[in-house]
Amino acid sequence: MKRFSLYLFLLFLFLGAGKQILLAQVSLAPTNLFITDQTNVSSLFVSNNSQVAQEISVSFEFAYPGSDEKGNMVTITNDSVSALRYGLNGSIKAFPRQFVVQPGKQQTVRVQVRPINSKPDGVYWTRVIVSSQTATKNLEETKVTEGIGTKINYVFKQNIPGFYLKGKVNTGLTTGPVTTSVEKGKLVAVANLTPTGNAPYNGTVTASLTDSSGKEVASQKQTVVAYFEVLRCIELTLPEAGLAPGKYTLDFAYETKRSDISPTDLVQALPVKKRVEVELK
């Protein structure tokens, strides 16, 4: 009897919206893994939320969030130069690397980084990739015409960033030109950002649009991450009634704060503000 396997890969990237990344099969906590050179180890909790046993495997891949020409976040995986300079692959391991989690149970995975004494102080990183699939014994074989059996095996992949903090680390942010446009009832602002120091910038940005009288007419808050120089887009929903033509002020406030990451984990920086004039026609 022939058997065919169908693999469905779901990739969940950068910056989780809550305290856990949720899928039908498993959930991960935390959504960002931080390891310091004081302990060289941290814990990842893998929970099985399904009603069947799940086979889990843990692997690592160098990647980071970049941007396209419109300021949308894209994943960069083919930067071999940066991988050699900042990557952890080869120095990071998971214990256990493969395991089975029974329904409603949780497995603790120890993630350990071998000391990298040859590299300067700074933050190094990887993506922690967790793959899950229904345990083999639970896969059902369905008979169809002509005696062909089909075995459907869904493989889910999700990943979280893993950071290794070595020695003294610091970060900051410089802001460059900002371009704005109005599209489908939204003010679209694309800012050029460059991190400073020896750590990626990880925090939030709040954008506020005010009229000539100083009244706020639109605002938006979102996470902002910059490993290298990037473009970052933020969209402010304008009032349904529209805004009168004229000059407005757009203020940006960048802070190293995130609701889903402890302040003790984030590399802190002084707040950064940016103001640009916007003319609506």
N, C-alpha and C positions, 0 to 999 in steps of 0.2 A: 504494500500500500504506500502510495506516495504521500509525502507530507510537505506542506509548504509553510514557511514562516513569514509573517508580515510584521515588520518592525515600524512602529510609529515613534518618531523622536520629537519630543517637545522640549524646547530649550528656553529656560527662563533666565534672563540676563539682568546684572548690575542693579543696585539700589532697590531692594524689597520695599513694599508699601507698608508692611505691618511688622509685627514681631516674629512672624513665621511666614515661610513660603509654603502655600498650600496647594496640594494636588489631590486627586482622587485617591491615589495610593499612599503616598508618604508626605510628611512635612518635615522641614528642617528648622532647627534653631541653634544658634542665632542665624540671622541673615547676612551678617558680615563677621568673618572670623579674624580676631586679632591675636597675634602671638608676639610676646616680647622676648628679648634675649636674656631676660632674668630667669625665665622658666623654660623657654624653648618648646612649650607644649600648650595646647588648648583643647577644648572638648566641643564636639559637634554632636547634637542629639537628633537621631533619626527615628521618627515615630510612624508606625503603620496605622493609618486611619481606615484601612479597608477591612473586609471580612475574610480575606484569604491571606496566606503567608506571602511575603514579598522577598524576592532575591535582590540584594543590594550590592552594588560595587562602587568603590570610591576611587577616583583618579584625579589628575591635576593637569592643567594646561595653561600656558602663559597667554594672557589676553588682557585688554584694557579698553575702556570706553573712549572712542574717538568721536569724530563728527563728520557729517557731510557738508556740502556747500551751503545748505539751508540751516545748519545748526542742529540738525537732528542727530541723536546719539546713535553711533554704529559701533560694532565690536571689532577691534583690531586684533587679529590673531597671527598675522604673518610678518611681524616686526622682529626679525632675528637679532638685530643690533640691540634693541631694547631688552629683548629676552635674555641676552648674554649679560647685560648690565644690571637689570633689575629682577630677573626671573628667579624663582625658587625651585624650578623643576630640577630634580636630582638631589636636592637638599631637603625635600619635604616628603613625609611618609604618613600613611594612615594605618591605624591599628584598631580593629581589624580592617582589612581592605575589602574583603568579600564576606558576606554573612546573610543569614535569613532572619527576618523579623516576623514574629507571629502576629496575628490580628490583635489590635489594641495594645501592642507592646512597643517598647522603645529600646533602642540600642545606642550606647554611648561610644562614639568613635574618638580616639585620641589622635590628634594631628600634631606631629612633631617635626620641628625643623632642626637639622643638624647645624651647629654653629658655623657661621660663615665669616671667620676671622679675617680672611684675606680681602674682604670688601669694606669700603668705608662706611661710616655711620649713615643711616638713612632708612627709608622704608622700601621693602622688597615685596613682591606680590605674585599671586597666581590665582587661577580660578579653581575652586574645589567643585568637581563634577560628581554628582550623585546619580547613578542610574538605577532604576528599579523596574522589576517585572514580576509578574505572578510566578510563584514558585512552580517548578516543573510538574510536580505531582498534582497541581490544581488545574493544569491546562487540559481542556476538554477536546476530544477528537470527534468531529462530526462527519458521519458518512453521507456522501452525496452520490449522484449518479455515476455509473461506470466504476464504482468502487474506489473513488479518489477521496482521501481524507484531507481535510484542511485544518491545520493547527494555527490559530491566530495568537500571536505573542506580542503584546504591546509593551514596548520599552519606553519608559519616560526618563528624560534627562533634565535635570535642573542643576543650576550652579550658583555658587555664591563667591564673592571675592574673599581671598585670604591674604592677610597682610602680616609681614614680619617686621617688627620695629627693632632696629639695632642701634644701640648707643644713643646719642643726642639727636633728636629729630625735630624739625621745624617746618612750617609751611606758611604760605601767604598767597596773595592773589593780586595781580595787576590787571587792570581793565583797559582794553583798547577801544577801537571804533565800534559804534553801535549803529546798525541799520534798522529802519522801521518801515512797516507797510501795513495797510489795512486790507484784510482778507476775510470775507464771509463774516462780517460783524466782529472781527477781532483785530486788535492791534498786535502785530507780530514783530517782536524785537529780537534781533540776533546780535549777541555781544561777543567780542573777541576777548578770550580770557587766557592768561598765562600764569601757571603756578610758580611760586618762588620757594626757595629752601630745598630740602632734600626729601620731601614727602609730598604725595599727591594732595591736592586741595579737596576736601570733602565736607560739604555743608549744605546750606540752603540759600536761596536768593528770594527776596521779596521785591516785586516791581509794583510801583504805584504811579498812576497817571493823575495829574491834577490840572485843573483849568487855571485861567489867569487870576481868579480870585483865591486860589489856594484850596479849592474844594476837590476832594478825591472823587474821581468819576469811574475809576476802574483799578483793580489790583489783582495780583496773582502771586502765590508762593509755591515754590517747588524745590526739590533737591538739585544740587549742582555739584558735579564732580569733574575735576580737571587733573589728569595725570601729566599731560604735556599741553602745549598751546592748542586750544580748541575754539570752535564756535559753539555757542549754546543759545538755543532758541527758547523764548518764553512768550506765551500768548495771553493777552488780557482780553476778556470778553467785554465788549463795549455795551452801553445801555441799549435796549431794544429800540428806544426812540431815536437813537443816534446822538451824535454830538455836533454842536454848531462848528462850522469852519473857524479856524483860528489857531493860535499857538497854545501848546500845552507843555507841561513839564513831566518828564518820565524819570523817576528816581529808582535806583537799584540799591538794595542793601544786602550785602553778602556776609554771612556769619557761619562759623564752624559749629553749627548746631543741627542735630537731626533727631526727630522724634523716635526713630527706630534704632538709634545707636547711643550708647552711654557716653556722656561727655568725657569720661575717663579713658575711653578708647580712642576718641577722635583726637588727631593732632590739632591743637588749638592755634588760632591766629587772631590778630586784631580784626575787628569789623572793617569792611571796605564799602565805601559808598561811591556811587557814580550817578551823575545827573546829565541828561541830554534834553535838548529842546525838540519838540515834535510839532510839526505844522500839519493840521488836518484840513483837507479841502472838500 
